[in-house]
Amino acid sequence: MPSPVTELPDPRQARVFRFTGCDYAAGEARLRYAFDEGPALVERIRFPDAPALAGARADSFQRALRLLHLLAGVSYYKAGVAPELRIDGAGVDAATLDLLRAVYTHGLAEFAYRNGLDLRGRMHWRVQSAAASAAPALGLPPRTLVPIGGGKDSLVAIEALRSIGAECTAAWVGNSPLIAACAAHTGLPTLNIERTLAPELFAYNRMGAWNGHVPVTAVNSAILVCAAILYGHDSIAFANERSASSATLEYDGQPVNHQWSKGWDFEQAFAHAVRQGVAADLHYCSLLRPWSELAVTRAFARLPQYFGVFSSCNRNFRILGPKPSDRWCGQCPKCHFVFLALAPFLPKPRLLAIFGRNLLDDETQAAGFDALLEYRGHKPFECVGEGAEARAAMAALAQRPEWREDVLVARFRSEILAQLDPAALALEPWLTPQGAHGVPARLAPALAFLRA
């Protein structure tokens, strides 16, 4: 009997990627896709203890579900990168189509770069045009969903909202025990949503389908819009800072940003789509948008209650253990950046206790820190800060007796520092808010939490 893998057609040969429909019942959403006339790819999203909805909330939930269906398709489309994308059934208004084009182009820019693809001009959307239908105001309760990822940023956002007495729920998608433990430590009500990808996607990957980074924050944002309507929250406050808007590199005239769906461009477009097409009084924002990674890290340094439970390490993300080193592999770009960004704001012994080692006194880590500094190359494809702020943090350490003799800080002083503009190495400019944000008036006082 042939294996299920050999029965699947190669998605790279498909001419059409189809959005075939979505439905919801008993707390489970089902999102359906297909390549050409191939087998159905069915993703399932499970909302625990979901209440029944009626009237305008039920209508808005269906609008949110459809937006989720269209955005979550990016995880499957990339397996074949078919030249035509076809949305079966109801039409799509112009603003939603613009959002889709941005997500599937800019959100897949890293995927395309790493696979040697050029998606510009490749994607042809075949949809029925539809006039925009104004979204109703739902009168949602003044509660905020705060997506929590187990790292420092979401914990800062939670404490900033707590400082103004905002009612919050810590929410996450997936089954990470580290995130669950971190969420429990906040003392907030929690919401854990299950996302189960279509099993055929993994079979496609084993067959050699196109694979790589997708804008998962865009998908999670749409899932949380559904959750906000289901459970009654008037706002969703992510913890994405302004550094997320900076491109990882420029390639063939196109910016490639690993964090594009965490950036300001996506935030504005998605928030507009939600207000116009889902619920007029549902606010989507990033609470930390005006602040740099270093400013967020400075604020986190004032939250010792989380030092033993947080982790931004991607390699060991699902590992829980008794020692601090269990939460930090010490080798990945996230470990490198969080260590470097915390170093100017924490006593050295406290930082070494968190990581279980001194990453800046290990010469084998030089290449990793060079990448953060954008010394001889671009910054890593990871959720890390700008090269300029990494250089400012390292320059600050180079002036401090407790750090300046550590091997990588000493190397920075002797080999790299002279090549840099001293005027661009000050730490202070990174600690002040800059730029626009979309934080609603009810939550705006929480921005002051990040000030010294």
FENRACOR-V582355 format. One record per helix or strand of 3 or more residues. SS is the DSSP state (H for helix, E for strand). FROM is the first residue (numbers start at 1). LEN is the number of residues. If there is no record, write none. Layout:
SS_FROM_LEN, SS_FROM_LEN
This chain:
H_4_4, H_11_3, E_16_10, E_28_8, E_41_6, H_55_18, H_74_7, E_84_4, H_94_13, H_109_6, E_124_3, E_143_5, H_152_12, E_167_7, H_177_10, E_189_8, H_199_9, H_216_16, E_235_4, H_242_4, E_249_3, E_254_3, H_260_3, H_264_14, E_283_4, H_293_8, H_304_3, H_324_4, H_333_11, H_348_8, H_359_3, H_363_11, H_387_12, H_407_13, H_422_3, H_428_4, H_441_10
